[in-house]
């Protein structure tokens, strides 16, 4: 029940936008345009706003252009071939086909077809009916944009809510993997992996929320001052995605390693918890709207302590993933890619003198010694997470 109330609190402004916008669109079309039954005006508002998150400016353009195309094709053909079942089929096919050839989106194509149907069935011989419907669509679209500008959802709150879910999920996976290593418990490792595999929806929701937040901050003057705070989330989005993917690989390797003769050392659990705590610190600083300097410092200190050792294949893979997650989170704090890679303790390749490795930096993978620019930390989860027979 508490989750439902929280969801309603988040979507309440969107419902208010749709309700108020629909009423205003009807009123404007009746009293300003003189249309007696402008049902397409409130429908346009609902399509452009919806009760979900989306790209409203693009919706407005696709809606108006789609209606115009459908009305135009319908008017021309109906005036020439009349109405009837095969005429309707032909009008719809031509309107939607034309829209598709113009590289329209699903809304564009759908509106072209539905408008053609309306012209062929409800509007034949109605004179200016087609033009009226185009004006109704435009009126509803403009009022939808105005509703976003004047009755906006807080873009920062929206982005912060979904970013917190991502970092919470990352922290949970790392903590459970640490518990599994500390207790040599394969069941805990399986729970960590299951939790990691459920995180993709969180990052997708975060990316969609960022798109909507950016749009609101662009349209609404009430939130122009929040653009700098939103920019931190936009910069952190891709590295946070990479960190979650690396955490899933880490959880999978943890589960595999606990079934081997040489399980990973307990010391790795402390490293995982350090990174988990840094992720939560990043969450708090971003939500407070300030530069995540403390999280960056904590991650820099953690990176310097993650010196690769030859602990066994699985343990080396786990440590490499920890180093990759550290780089990802440092990039999420706004750190320069080269600085993030340089913060890692260098790899000491076996069989080489320490002096030969001076100045060489680790990519987060034990087999290389090139500087980590942050791009190398992208995992290959399909290979690592595929169940092994």
C-alpha positions as CSV (number, residue, x, y, z in Angstrom):
1,X,0.0,0.0,0.0
2,X,2.9,2.3,0.8
3,X,4.4,1.7,-2.6
4,X,1.1,2.5,-4.3
5,X,0.8,5.8,-2.4
6,X,4.3,6.7,-3.3
7,X,3.6,6.0,-7.0
8,X,0.4,8.1,-6.8
9,X,2.4,10.9,-5.3
10,X,4.9,10.7,-8.2
11,X,2.2,10.5,-10.9
12,X,-0.3,12.9,-9.2
13,X,1.0,15.9,-11.1
14,X,0.7,14.1,-14.4
15,X,-2.9,13.2,-13.7
16,X,-3.6,16.8,-12.8
17,X,-1.9,18.0,-16.1
18,X,-4.1,15.6,-18.1
19,X,-7.4,16.5,-16.4
20,X,-6.9,20.3,-16.4
21,X,-5.4,20.2,-20.0
22,X,-8.4,18.2,-21.4
23,X,-10.9,20.6,-19.9
24,X,-9.0,23.7,-21.1
25,X,-8.6,22.2,-24.6
26,X,-12.3,21.6,-25.0
27,X,-13.1,25.2,-23.7
28,X,-10.6,26.8,-26.0
29,X,-11.8,24.9,-29.1
30,X,-15.5,25.7,-28.4
31,X,-15.2,29.4,-27.3
32,X,-12.1,30.5,-29.3
33,X,-12.4,28.4,-32.5
34,X,-16.2,28.1,-32.5
35,X,-16.2,24.3,-33.0
36,X,-19.4,22.8,-31.5
37,X,-18.0,19.3,-30.7
38,X,-14.2,19.5,-30.7
39,X,-13.6,16.0,-29.2
40,X,-10.2,15.8,-30.8
41,X,-8.9,18.7,-28.8
42,X,-9.0,16.9,-25.3
43,X,-8.0,13.6,-27.0
44,X,-4.9,15.4,-28.3
45,X,-4.0,16.6,-24.7
46,X,-4.3,13.0,-23.4
47,X,-2.1,11.6,-26.2
48,X,0.6,14.3,-25.7
49,X,0.6,14.1,-21.9
50,X,-0.6,10.6,-21.1
51,X,-0.1,9.4,-17.5
52,X,3.3,8.0,-18.2
53,X,6.7,9.4,-19.1
54,X,7.6,10.3,-22.6
55,X,8.8,12.8,-25.2
56,X,5.9,15.2,-25.3
57,X,7.3,17.8,-27.7
58,X,7.8,15.0,-30.3
59,X,4.3,13.7,-29.5
60,X,2.8,17.1,-30.2
61,X,4.6,17.4,-33.6
62,X,3.7,13.8,-34.6
63,X,0.1,14.2,-33.6
64,X,-0.5,17.4,-35.5
65,X,1.4,16.3,-38.6
66,X,-0.2,12.9,-38.5
67,X,-3.7,14.3,-38.2
68,X,-3.0,16.8,-41.0
69,X,-1.7,14.0,-43.3
70,X,-4.7,11.7,-42.6
71,X,-7.2,14.5,-43.1
72,X,-5.5,15.6,-46.3
73,X,-5.4,12.2,-47.9
74,X,-8.9,11.4,-46.7
75,X,-10.4,14.6,-48.0
76,X,-8.8,14.1,-51.4
77,X,-9.8,10.5,-51.9
78,X,-13.3,10.7,-50.4
79,X,-14.1,13.6,-52.7
80,X,-13.0,11.5,-55.6
81,X,-14.1,7.9,-54.8
82,X,-16.8,8.4,-52.2
83,X,-17.3,6.3,-49.0
84,X,-17.8,2.6,-48.3
85,X,-15.8,-0.4,-47.0
86,X,-13.2,-0.6,-49.7
87,X,-12.9,3.1,-49.8
88,X,-12.1,3.2,-46.1
89,X,-9.6,0.4,-46.5
90,X,-7.9,2.2,-49.4
91,X,-7.8,5.6,-47.5
92,X,-6.3,4.1,-44.4
93,X,-3.7,2.1,-46.3
94,X,-2.6,5.2,-48.3
95,X,-2.5,7.5,-45.3
96,X,-0.6,5.1,-43.1
97,X,1.7,4.1,-45.9
98,X,2.5,7.7,-46.7
99,X,3.2,8.4,-43.0
100,X,5.5,5.4,-42.8
101,X,7.4,6.5,-45.9
102,X,8.0,9.9,-44.3
103,X,9.8,8.0,-41.5
104,X,7.1,8.7,-39.0
105,X,7.0,7.2,-35.5
106,X,4.2,5.0,-34.3
107,X,2.1,7.9,-33.1
108,X,2.5,9.7,-36.4
109,X,1.4,6.6,-38.4
110,X,-1.4,5.8,-36.1
111,X,-2.8,9.3,-36.2
112,X,-2.7,9.5,-40.0
113,X,-4.7,6.3,-40.2
114,X,-7.3,7.2,-37.5
115,X,-7.8,10.7,-39.0
116,X,-8.3,9.2,-42.4
117,X,-11.0,6.9,-41.0
118,X,-12.8,9.9,-39.4
119,X,-12.8,11.8,-42.6
120,X,-14.0,8.8,-44.6
121,X,-16.8,8.0,-42.1
122,X,-17.9,11.0,-40.1
123,X,-16.8,14.0,-42.2
124,X,-17.6,13.3,-45.8
125,X,-19.3,16.4,-47.3
126,X,-18.8,18.3,-44.0
127,X,-17.0,21.2,-45.7
128,X,-14.4,22.5,-43.2
129,X,-14.6,19.5,-40.9
130,X,-11.2,18.3,-41.9
131,X,-9.6,21.7,-41.2
132,X,-11.5,22.0,-37.9
133,X,-10.0,18.6,-36.8
134,X,-6.5,19.8,-37.6
135,X,-7.0,22.9,-35.6
136,X,-8.4,20.9,-32.7
137,X,-5.3,18.7,-32.7
138,X,-3.1,21.7,-32.8
139,X,-5.0,23.4,-30.0
140,X,-4.8,20.3,-27.8
141,X,-1.1,19.9,-28.5
142,X,-0.3,23.5,-27.6
143,X,-2.3,23.2,-24.4
144,X,-0.4,20.0,-23.5
145,X,2.9,21.9,-23.8
146,X,1.5,24.7,-21.7
147,X,0.4,22.2,-19.0
148,X,3.9,20.8,-18.9
149,X,5.3,24.3,-18.5
150,X,2.8,25.6,-15.9
151,X,1.9,22.4,-14.0
152,X,5.2,20.5,-14.1
153,X,6.4,17.5,-12.3
154,X,9.6,18.4,-10.5
155,X,12.3,17.2,-12.9
156,X,15.0,16.9,-10.2
157,X,12.8,14.9,-7.9
158,X,11.9,12.6,-10.8
159,X,15.5,12.0,-11.7
160,X,16.7,11.7,-8.1
161,X,14.0,9.0,-7.3
162,X,15.1,6.8,-10.1
163,X,18.8,7.3,-9.7
164,X,18.5,6.4,-6.0
165,X,16.8,3.1,-7.0
166,X,19.8,2.3,-9.3
167,X,22.4,3.0,-6.7
168,X,20.4,1.2,-4.0
169,X,20.3,-1.8,-6.3
170,X,24.1,-1.6,-6.9
171,X,24.8,-1.4,-3.2
172,X,22.5,-4.3,-2.5
173,X,24.2,-6.6,-5.0
174,X,27.7,-5.7,-3.7
175,X,26.6,-6.2,0.0
176,X,25.1,-9.6,-0.7
177,X,28.1,-10.7,-2.7
178,X,30.3,-9.6,0.2
179,X,28.2,-11.6,2.6
180,X,28.5,-14.7,0.4
181,X,32.3,-14.4,0.2
182,X,32.6,-13.8,4.0
183,X,30.4,-16.8,4.9
184,X,31.4,-19.0,1.9
185,X,27.7,-19.3,1.2
186,X,26.7,-20.2,-2.3
187,X,23.0,-19.5,-1.6
188,X,23.8,-15.9,-0.7
189,X,25.8,-15.6,-3.9
190,X,22.8,-16.9,-5.8
191,X,20.6,-14.2,-4.1
192,X,23.2,-11.6,-5.1
193,X,23.1,-12.8,-8.7
194,X,19.2,-12.9,-8.8
195,X,19.1,-9.4,-7.4
196,X,21.6,-8.2,-10.0
197,X,19.5,-9.7,-12.8
198,X,16.5,-7.7,-11.6
199,X,18.3,-4.4,-11.9
200,X,18.0,-3.8,-15.6
201,X,14.5,-2.4,-15.2
202,X,15.8,0.1,-12.7
203,X,18.4,1.6,-15.1
204,X,15.8,1.7,-18.0
205,X,13.4,3.6,-15.7
206,X,16.2,6.0,-14.7
207,X,17.1,6.7,-18.4
208,X,13.4,7.3,-19.2
209,X,13.0,9.6,-16.2
210,X,16.1,11.5,-17.3
211,X,14.6,12.1,-20.8
212,X,11.4,13.4,-19.2
213,X,13.2,15.5,-16.7
214,X,15.3,17.1,-19.4
215,X,12.2,17.9,-21.4
216,X,10.4,19.5,-18.4
217,X,13.4,21.6,-17.6
218,X,13.5,22.7,-21.2
219,X,9.8,23.7,-21.4
220,X,9.1,25.0,-17.9
221,X,10.5,28.3,-16.8
222,X,9.8,27.2,-13.2
223,X,12.6,24.6,-13.4
224,X,15.2,26.3,-15.6
225,X,17.4,26.8,-12.5
226,X,17.6,23.1,-12.0
227,X,19.4,22.3,-15.2
228,X,22.8,22.2,-13.6
229,X,21.6,19.7,-11.0
230,X,20.1,17.6,-13.7
231,X,23.3,17.7,-15.7
232,X,25.0,15.7,-12.9
233,X,22.5,12.9,-13.3
234,X,22.8,13.0,-17.1
235,X,26.6,12.6,-16.8
236,X,26.2,9.8,-14.3
237,X,23.7,7.8,-16.2
238,X,26.0,5.8,-18.5
239,X,28.6,5.0,-15.9
240,X,25.9,3.9,-13.5
241,X,24.6,1.5,-16.1
242,X,28.1,0.1,-16.6
243,X,28.6,-0.3,-12.9
244,X,25.4,-2.3,-12.6
245,X,26.4,-4.5,-15.5
246,X,29.8,-5.1,-13.9
247,X,28.1,-5.9,-10.6
248,X,26.1,-8.6,-12.3
249,X,29.3,-10.1,-13.8
250,X,30.9,-10.0,-10.3
251,X,27.9,-11.7,-8.7
252,X,28.0,-14.5,-11.3
253,X,31.7,-15.1,-10.8
254,X,31.2,-15.0,-7.0
255,X,28.7,-17.8,-7.3
256,X,31.0,-19.8,-9.5
257,X,34.0,-19.3,-7.3
258,X,32.3,-20.6,-4.2
259,X,31.9,-24.0,-5.8
260,X,35.7,-24.2,-6.6
261,X,38.4,-25.8,-4.5
262,X,40.0,-22.3,-3.8
263,X,37.2,-19.9,-2.9
264,X,37.9,-16.1,-2.9
265,X,39.6,-14.8,0.2
266,X,37.5,-13.1,2.9
267,X,39.5,-9.9,2.4
268,X,37.6,-9.3,-0.9
269,X,34.4,-8.8,1.1
270,X,35.8,-5.7,2.7
271,X,36.6,-4.3,-0.7
272,X,33.0,-4.9,-1.9
273,X,31.6,-3.2,1.1
274,X,33.8,-0.2,0.6
275,X,32.5,0.2,-2.9
276,X,28.9,-0.3,-1.7
277,X,29.2,2.5,0.8
278,X,30.7,4.8,-1.8
279,X,27.7,4.1,-4.0
280,X,25.3,5.1,-1.2
281,X,27.4,8.2,-0.6
282,X,27.2,9.2,-4.2
283,X,23.4,8.7,-4.0
284,X,23.1,11.1,-1.0
285,X,25.3,13.8,-2.6
286,X,23.5,13.7,-5.9
287,X,20.1,13.9,-4.2
288,X,21.3,16.9,-2.2
289,X,22.1,18.7,-5.5
290,X,25.8,19.1,-4.8
291,X,29.0,18.0,-6.5
292,X,29.7,14.5,-5.2
293,X,33.2,15.4,-4.0
294,X,33.1,13.1,-0.9
295,X,32.0,10.1,-2.9
296,X,34.9,10.9,-5.4
297,X,37.4,11.1,-2.5
298,X,36.1,7.8,-1.0
299,X,36.3,6.0,-4.4
300,X,39.8,7.4,-5.0
301,X,41.0,6.0,-1.7
302,X,39.4,2.7,-2.4
303,X,40.9,2.6,-5.9
304,X,44.4,3.0,-4.5
305,X,43.9,0.1,-2.1
306,X,42.7,-2.4,-4.8
307,X,46.1,-3.7,-5.8
308,X,45.7,-6.8,-7.9
309,X,47.2,-9.9,-6.4
310,X,47.4,-13.4,-7.8
311,X,44.7,-15.0,-5.7
312,X,43.4,-17.5,-8.2
313,X,41.4,-17.1,-11.4
314,X,38.0,-16.4,-10.0
315,X,39.3,-14.2,-7.2
316,X,41.3,-12.2,-9.9
317,X,38.1,-11.8,-12.0
318,X,36.1,-10.6,-9.0
319,X,38.8,-8.1,-8.1
320,X,39.0,-6.9,-11.7
321,X,35.3,-6.3,-11.6
322,X,35.6,-4.4,-8.4
323,X,38.2,-2.1,-10.0
324,X,36.0,-1.6,-13.0
325,X,33.0,-0.7,-10.8
326,X,35.2,1.8,-8.9
327,X,36.2,3.4,-12.3
328,X,32.5,3.5,-13.3
329,X,31.4,5.2,-10.1
330,X,34.3,7.7,-10.3
331,X,33.1,8.6,-13.8
332,X,29.6,9.0,-12.3
333,X,30.9,11.5,-9.8
334,X,32.2,13.6,-12.8
335,X,35.8,12.5,-12.6
336,X,37.9,12.7,-15.7
337,X,38.3,9.3,-17.4
338,X,42.1,9.4,-17.3
339,X,42.1,10.5,-13.7
340,X,39.7,7.7,-12.8
341,X,42.0,5.1,-14.5
342,X,45.1,6.6,-13.0
343,X,43.7,6.3,-9.4
344,X,43.8,2.5,-9.6
345,X,46.8,0.8,-8.1
346,X,49.0,-0.5,-10.9
347,X,49.1,-4.1,-12.0
348,X,52.3,-5.9,-11.3
349,X,52.7,-8.4,-14.1
350,X,54.2,-11.8,-13.0
351,X,57.8,-12.3,-14.1
352,X,58.6,-8.6,-14.4
353,X,60.7,-6.4,-12.3
354,X,58.7,-3.8,-10.3
355,X,60.7,-1.0,-11.9
356,X,59.5,-2.1,-15.3
357,X,55.9,-1.4,-14.3
358,X,56.6,2.1,-13.0
359,X,54.0,4.5,-14.4
360,X,51.9,1.7,-15.9
361,X,48.2,1.8,-14.9
362,X,45.5,-0.8,-14.7
363,X,42.3,-0.9,-16.7
364,X,40.6,-2.8,-14.0
365,X,41.4,-6.2,-15.7
366,X,44.4,-8.1,-14.4
367,X,45.8,-9.1,-17.8
368,X,46.5,-5.6,-19.1
369,X,48.6,-2.6,-18.1
370,X,47.2,0.2,-20.2
371,X,45.6,3.3,-18.7
372,X,41.9,3.0,-17.9
373,X,39.9,5.6,-19.7
374,X,36.6,4.3,-18.3
375,X,35.6,2.9,-21.6
376,X,37.4,-0.4,-20.9
377,X,35.3,-1.1,-17.8
378,X,32.3,-2.0,-20.0
379,X,31.6,-5.7,-19.2
380,X,30.6,-8.5,-21.4
381,X,27.7,-9.9,-19.3
382,X,26.4,-12.3,-21.8
383,X,29.6,-14.4,-21.7
384,X,30.0,-14.2,-17.9
385,X,26.4,-14.6,-16.9
386,X,25.6,-17.5,-19.3
387,X,24.9,-20.6,-17.1
388,X,27.7,-23.1,-17.4
389,X,26.8,-26.7,-18.0
